[in-house]
Amino acid sequence: MISALAWIPKGAAKAEPEQAELTAEELEAMKAAAGDDADEEEDAGSDTSNDEEDSDSDMDGAGDGGEEDEAAAVARARAVAAAMKSNQAESGAASAGGDSLAAAMAELDMEHYDSEGDEGAAARILGGSGNPGMAFYRDPTADPLLAGNSDSDTDSEAEAFRLRPDDLLILAARNEDDLSHLEVWVYEEADERGPANLYVHHSLMLPAFPLSVAWLDCDPTGRRERANIAAVGSFEPGIELWDMDVVDAVEPLCTLGGADYAAARAAAEAGGDGAGGSGADKKKKQKKKKGAAAPEVPVRPGSHTDAVLGLAWNSAFRNVLASASADKTVKVWDVATQACQHTLSHHSGKVQSVAWNPAEAAVLLSGGFDKRACVMDMRQPDAASVPSWAVSADVEALAWDPHTPTQFVVATEDGAVACYDARQGAGSAPLFTLAAHNKATCALSFCPAVPGLMATASTDKKVKVWSVREGKPSLLATQNLNVGAVFAMAYCRDSPLTLAAGGAAGTVSVWDTLSAAAVAEYVQQHAPEVAVAAAGGGAEAAGGADQ
């Protein structure tokens, strides 16, 4: 299943991602893990039967006499060859075929086979210097049959792996058969080269089931001014930051919060040292009782204590990341220092989603399973009260309207979508309520270039595009993108009428919403310049020709 996705802006990714290189610490960790595995195998092998040991010893004995058998065979062969030569000399009447056979044997000179070097034997068998054969070209590049083809495969693979400047990239968090991955999908829009194309470029293996993902350009290591970073929230309490310009990475650049395994190991070692007792007692303590719970691992200071359900990057303050968690809190992180700056506990249930205001960068919207949406000003994080709005069911998704940034929409588990205006104050009535789907509305997104154009997605397997202009919603288009129950969906900023969706089928699909007649008519009426740009400038070029 695809549980979350996000678009990567054009130009943010390297054209040629780098190959991951293991650090000294990672190599030592792998060696330690390999040593532990070897010890386990040795312990498991200590119970082998005596019959197996006897068979192994028999095989060893046979191996010891191998050299003697080979020497005896060589001696017998030489004796036979000598007898054949003696018989031929006595008869003095060898046939023409016999002469040629004798000449061939003489050329091979098997009696001195072991005394000459490998190069001489190879040259003699393959025809000597008069017939170069396959062994003549020590350097393959000198072979005329291989000239010009030595790097063709490598060049074609490198070209296929290279990202083009006009490629649209999608981050997708996928889980299948208990394996989790973070994938980079490439979407090539239809043009003169051919139809649209969508494929996975590369992926990273994740240690836990991903629940949320956000793209950001702030490098937590501080080595680069801008980077291509993916923040991933999962069932674990930590938020992993991965460098998406590195292929086959095994560890994230850093983790915000999360389990403190170093403290857990230290506590375990301290407990083991203080326990004392005989070796037998220690072995008994090491054995886990059947059904006993695993020891609890503490979390780092400032960390969430439960799954991270939602993430939002602040593009105005590039080092700021907000997170929503099942521990009923919202946290604001400084990516540069990898520390939690604020912890907000205004929700009484799990917090599902967070979103920064596009105009007022310090204003944060959150929604949770307490059936409330809340607006917080992070310039006053310790305010006594937080403005909130009651909704009809548990919050699944929410978003600010980028064209009217005082308004926000909330999607809920009962399929409804409600729009509110923050200027009207906490608890105000919705501007409109829309029965968008007959199942949970899991995602919603505003078109970044066309005012009043909004898309919703649901576990009913449908993606819908709506006009919400002037608070009067109307359905423009519905599409089943064949991704199963839809869990994630978003419009692309670089191609504003293109949206991507992913769901239970474990794949990503892209929809050019301008292909829907009602959407094309709406865009032409309310944002004609966007329609011209989406058409590749064809209308503008035609107009210039007419003039």
Solvent accessible surface area in square Angstrom, and as a share of the most:
residue,aa,sasa,rsa
1,M,65,0.29
2,I,0,0.00
3,S,17,0.11
4,A,10,0.08
5,L,17,0.08
6,A,17,0.13
7,W,30,0.10
8,I,5,0.03
9,P,54,0.34
10,K,86,0.37
11,G,77,0.74
12,A,28,0.22
13,A,24,0.18
14,K,80,0.34
15,A,52,0.40
16,E,92,0.41
17,P,15,0.10
18,E,90,0.40
19,Q,115,0.51
20,A,31,0.24
21,E,151,0.68
22,L,74,0.37
23,T,69,0.40
24,A,72,0.56
25,E,127,0.57
26,E,39,0.17
27,L,80,0.40
28,E,105,0.47
29,A,62,0.48
30,M,107,0.48
31,K,133,0.56
32,A,61,0.47
33,A,54,0.42
34,A,60,0.46
35,G,34,0.33
36,D,83,0.43
37,D,78,0.40
38,A,55,0.43
39,D,80,0.41
40,E,113,0.51
41,E,126,0.56
42,E,127,0.57
43,D,101,0.52
44,A,78,0.60
45,G,36,0.35
46,S,86,0.56
47,D,126,0.65
48,T,68,0.39
49,S,58,0.37
50,N,111,0.57
51,D,109,0.57
52,E,91,0.41
53,E,96,0.43
54,D,82,0.43
55,S,55,0.35
56,D,79,0.41
57,S,63,0.40
58,D,101,0.52
59,M,138,0.62
60,D,95,0.49
61,G,44,0.43
62,A,77,0.60
63,G,54,0.52
64,D,115,0.59
65,G,23,0.22
66,G,34,0.33
67,E,142,0.64
68,E,130,0.58
69,D,98,0.51
70,E,117,0.52
71,A,65,0.50
72,A,44,0.34
73,A,47,0.36
74,V,63,0.36
75,A,61,0.47
76,R,154,0.56
77,A,62,0.48
78,R,123,0.45
79,A,63,0.48
80,V,90,0.52
81,A,39,0.31
82,A,60,0.47
83,A,52,0.41
84,M,102,0.46
85,K,125,0.53
86,S,54,0.35
87,N,93,0.47
88,Q,81,0.36
89,A,83,0.64
90,E,141,0.63
91,S,77,0.50
92,G,68,0.65
93,A,85,0.66
94,A,58,0.45
95,S,75,0.48
96,A,87,0.67
97,G,49,0.47
98,G,23,0.22
99,D,77,0.40
100,S,69,0.44
101,L,107,0.53
102,A,46,0.35
103,A,62,0.48
104,A,49,0.38
105,M,97,0.43
106,A,75,0.58
107,E,113,0.51
108,L,66,0.33
109,D,56,0.29
110,M,98,0.44
111,E,101,0.45
112,H,102,0.46
113,Y,110,0.42
114,D,114,0.59
115,S,91,0.58
116,E,62,0.28
117,G,50,0.48
118,D,127,0.66
119,E,121,0.54
120,G,38,0.37
121,A,15,0.12
122,A,41,0.32
123,A,48,0.37
124,R,55,0.20
125,I,105,0.53
126,L,82,0.41
127,G,40,0.39
128,G,24,0.23
129,S,119,0.77
130,G,77,0.74
131,N,84,0.43
132,P,65,0.41
133,G,38,0.37
134,M,185,0.83
135,A,60,0.47
136,F,121,0.51
137,Y,85,0.32
138,R,203,0.74
139,D,77,0.40
140,P,84,0.53
141,T,90,0.52
142,A,62,0.48
143,D,26,0.14
144,P,93,0.59
145,L,153,0.76
146,L,85,0.42
147,A,63,0.49
148,G,78,0.75
149,N,93,0.47
150,S,74,0.48
151,D,87,0.45
152,S,54,0.35
153,D,104,0.54
154,T,86,0.50
155,D,86,0.45
156,S,66,0.43
157,E,120,0.54
158,A,43,0.33
159,E,106,0.47
160,A,75,0.58
161,F,69,0.29
162,R,90,0.33
163,L,13,0.06
164,R,88,0.32
165,P,124,0.78
166,D,63,0.33
167,D,10,0.05
168,L,3,0.02
169,L,11,0.06
170,I,0,0.00
171,L,0,0.00
172,A,0,0.00
173,A,0,0.00
174,R,47,0.17
175,N,21,0.11
176,E,93,0.42
177,D,124,0.64
178,D,138,0.72
179,L,93,0.46
180,S,6,0.04
181,H,35,0.16
182,L,0,0.00
183,E,7,0.03
184,V,3,0.01
185,W,25,0.09
186,V,0,0.00
187,Y,21,0.08
188,E,31,0.14
189,E,70,0.32
190,A,69,0.54
191,D,57,0.30
192,E,164,0.73
193,R,132,0.48
194,G,28,0.27
195,P,119,0.75
196,A,49,0.38
197,N,68,0.35
198,L,50,0.25
199,Y,68,0.26
200,V,63,0.36
201,H,21,0.09
202,H,15,0.07
203,S,40,0.26
204,L,2,0.01
205,M,114,0.51
206,L,9,0.05
207,P,102,0.64
208,A,19,0.15
209,F,55,0.23
210,P,0,0.00
211,L,40,0.20
212,S,10,0.06
213,V,15,0.08
214,A,9,0.07
215,W,28,0.10
216,L,0,0.00
217,D,10,0.05
218,C,15,0.09
219,D,7,0.04
220,P,5,0.03
221,T,47,0.27
222,G,63,0.60
223,R,179,0.65
224,R,75,0.27
225,E,133,0.60
226,R,141,0.51
227,A,9,0.07
228,N,2,0.01
229,I,0,0.00
230,A,0,0.00
231,A,0,0.00
232,V,5,0.03
233,G,0,0.00
234,S,10,0.07
235,F,122,0.51
236,E,82,0.37
237,P,19,0.12
238,G,6,0.06
239,I,0,0.00
240,E,32,0.14
241,L,0,0.00
242,W,2,0.01
243,D,13,0.07
244,M,2,0.01
245,D,7,0.03
246,V,28,0.16
247,V,16,0.09
248,D,81,0.42
249,A,19,0.15
250,V,90,0.52
251,E,103,0.46
252,P,27,0.17
253,L,54,0.27
254,C,16,0.10
255,T,36,0.21
256,L,0,0.00
257,G,6,0.06
258,G,3,0.03
259,A,17,0.13
260,D,32,0.17
261,Y,122,0.46
262,A,63,0.49
263,A,43,0.33
264,A,24,0.19
265,R,146,0.53
266,A,60,0.46
267,A,67,0.52
268,A,70,0.54
269,E,113,0.51
270,A,66,0.51
271,G,46,0.45
272,G,42,0.41
273,D,124,0.64
274,G,68,0.65
275,A,53,0.41
276,G,31,0.30
277,G,60,0.58
278,S,61,0.39
279,G,47,0.45
280,A,62,0.48
281,D,62,0.32
282,K,92,0.39
283,K,137,0.58
284,K,145,0.61
285,K,133,0.56
286,Q,141,0.63
287,K,152,0.65
288,K,176,0.75
289,K,167,0.71
290,K,209,0.89
291,G,82,0.79
292,A,63,0.49
293,A,98,0.76
294,A,85,0.66
295,P,110,0.69
296,E,166,0.74
297,V,53,0.30
298,P,62,0.39
299,V,50,0.29
300,R,102,0.37
301,P,129,0.81
302,G,37,0.35
303,S,9,0.06
304,H,0,0.00
305,T,94,0.54
306,D,62,0.32
307,A,5,0.04
308,V,0,0.00
309,L,32,0.16
310,G,6,0.06
311,L,20,0.10
312,A,13,0.10
313,W,51,0.18
314,N,5,0.02
315,S,79,0.51
316,A,69,0.53
317,F,109,0.45
318,R,60,0.22
319,N,51,0.26
320,V,28,0.16
321,L,0,0.00
322,A,0,0.00
323,S,0,0.00
324,A,0,0.00
325,S,0,0.00
326,A,12,0.09
327,D,31,0.16
328,K,100,0.42
329,T,21,0.12
330,V,1,0.00
331,K,12,0.05
332,V,8,0.05
333,W,3,0.01
334,D,22,0.12
335,V,0,0.00
336,A,58,0.45
337,T,88,0.51
338,Q,73,0.32
339,A,40,0.31
340,C,33,0.20
341,Q,94,0.42
342,H,64,0.29
343,T,68,0.40
344,L,16,0.08
345,S,85,0.55
346,H,35,0.16
347,H,10,0.05
348,S,82,0.53
349,G,11,0.11
350,K,91,0.39
351,V,0,0.00
352,Q,41,0.18
353,S,18,0.12
354,V,10,0.06
355,A,17,0.13
356,W,30,0.11
357,N,12,0.06
358,P,79,0.50
359,A,68,0.53
360,E,89,0.40
361,A,21,0.16
362,A,17,0.13
363,V,21,0.12
364,L,0,0.00
365,L,0,0.00
366,S,0,0.00
367,G,0,0.00
368,G,0,0.00
369,F,74,0.31
370,D,30,0.16
371,K,99,0.42
372,R,67,0.24
373,A,0,0.00
374,C,0,0.00
375,V,18,0.10
376,M,11,0.05
377,D,49,0.25
378,M,21,0.09
379,R,153,0.56
380,Q,125,0.55
381,P,37,0.23
382,D,136,0.71
383,A,52,0.41
384,A,117,0.90
385,S,88,0.57
386,V,44,0.25
387,P,60,0.37
388,S,26,0.17
389,W,3,0.01
390,A,81,0.63
391,V,19,0.11
392,S,75,0.49
393,A,13,0.10
394,D,30,0.15
395,V,0,0.00
396,E,36,0.16
397,A,13,0.10
398,L,13,0.06
399,A,18,0.14
400,W,16,0.06
401,D,14,0.07
402,P,49,0.31
403,H,65,0.29
404,T,47,0.27
405,P,37,0.23
406,T,43,0.25
407,Q,40,0.18
408,F,0,0.00
409,V,1,0.01
410,V,1,0.00
411,A,0,0.00
412,T,4,0.02
413,E,88,0.40
414,D,75,0.39
415,G,1,0.01
416,A,17,0.13
417,V,0,0.00
418,A,11,0.09
419,C,6,0.04
420,Y,9,0.03
421,D,5,0.03
422,A,30,0.23
423,R,172,0.63
424,Q,106,0.47
425,G,30,0.29
426,A,63,0.49
427,G,59,0.57
428,S,23,0.15
429,A,75,0.58
430,P,58,0.36
431,L,65,0.32
432,F,21,0.09
433,T,87,0.51
434,L,18,0.09
435,A,90,0.69
436,A,1,0.01
437,H,13,0.06
438,N,131,0.67
439,K,114,0.48
440,A,18,0.14
441,T,0,0.00
442,C,23,0.14
443,A,8,0.07
444,L,16,0.08
445,S,17,0.11
446,F,17,0.07
447,C,0,0.00
448,P,32,0.20
449,A,36,0.28
450,V,0,0.00
451,P,50,0.32
452,G,9,0.09
453,L,0,0.00
454,M,0,0.00
455,A,0,0.00
456,T,0,0.00
457,A,0,0.00
458,S,0,0.00
459,T,34,0.20
460,D,24,0.12
461,K,102,0.43
462,K,86,0.36
463,V,0,0.00
464,K,31,0.13
465,V,0,0.00
466,W,16,0.06
467,S,10,0.07
468,V,14,0.08
469,R,99,0.36
470,E,141,0.63
471,G,31,0.30
472,K,148,0.63
473,P,42,0.27
474,S,57,0.37
475,L,87,0.43
476,L,37,0.18
477,A,15,0.12
478,T,60,0.35
479,Q,74,0.33
480,N,74,0.38
481,L,18,0.09
482,N,121,0.62
483,V,0,0.00
484,G,17,0.17
485,A,19,0.15
486,V,0,0.00
487,F,61,0.26
488,A,10,0.07
489,M,11,0.05
490,A,25,0.19
491,Y,15,0.06
492,C,2,0.01
493,R,187,0.68
494,D,61,0.32
495,S,16,0.10
496,P,32,0.20
497,L,6,0.03
498,T,4,0.03
499,L,0,0.00
500,A,0,0.00
501,A,0,0.00
502,G,0,0.00
503,G,0,0.00
504,A,53,0.41
505,A,65,0.50
506,G,19,0.18
507,T,48,0.28
508,V,6,0.03
509,S,22,0.14
510,V,27,0.16
511,W,20,0.07
512,D,67,0.35
513,T,0,0.00
514,L,37,0.18
515,S,86,0.55
516,A,21,0.16
517,A,87,0.67
518,A,38,0.30
519,V,0,0.00
520,A,33,0.26
521,E,122,0.54
522,Y,17,0.06
523,V,0,0.00
524,Q,103,0.46
525,Q,129,0.57
526,H,55,0.25
527,A,2,0.02
528,P,60,0.38
529,E,114,0.51
530,V,16,0.09
531,A,13,0.10
532,V,41,0.23
533,A,76,0.59
534,A,55,0.43
535,A,68,0.53
536,G,69,0.66
537,G,23,0.22
538,G,41,0.39
539,A,62,0.48
540,E,124,0.56
541,A,71,0.55
542,A,56,0.43
543,G,30,0.29
544,G,48,0.46
545,A,87,0.68
546,D,128,0.66
547,Q,193,0.86
